[in-house]
């Protein structure tokens, strides 16, 4: 997806949707609210009837509301038992299949926990699994960007450096840049200059698409020394979202900005309005 502009949307069906558990109503509500995209949340399992996925694809296309997706939370490509790793691989493939049926172009997931192992060993395991996943998706003729998420806890695989290295090693892989998690994970990266450093790093280490085709998560966040505790509304958090949007505008970034705040569409709209009011 190359828009060279940012599309703003919600992580899941907006709160104001009459039927909260219906993603088709969700996409219509996103459109009615004047937002641009929606993330399908398969956090608690990958289940969707075929007629729902084909209707989602149709409405997504007709209303011009592209979709992204988020895989289940209980994925761990560094699990202790091989069968748990295998089922994590299956969950990612299932998420990719359903996302593809819905017309989503980009799917994110939390790849692994360190489980007290060396980050280098975990990296090798994650890379190996993602290569297997990529090969299987190629055979199924499914083209979707696999986007391991920049994670918020220091116990989780998914630092900025790890995601950059993974993107270099696995061709269908790109980072899902959760800037709130980056802040919670490191206690840094909460100002224009720091955000600029991150974007320059992506630009220098990856390809031209690194900034024109982004999948970004933003929310308010609370954290402690181990990283993120929970998502908050933007106005209740010290996360500097305004300077982040200024930086993204300055670098001419494009792609999806998915709002993970509890109030979903309110913060998504607030970000979109603020971003549109910025001049270069």
PyMOL commands that set and color helices and strands:
alter all, ss='L'
color gray80, all
select helices_A, chain A and resi 23-32+50-63+82-102+119-139+160-169+179-186+192-205+209-212+234-236+241-250+265-276
alter helices_A, ss='H'
color red, helices_A
select strands_A, chain A and resi 6-11+37-41+66-70+106-109+145-148+176-178+214-218+220-224+227-232+255-259
alter strands_A, ss='S'
color yellow, strands_A
deselect
rebuild
show_as cartoon
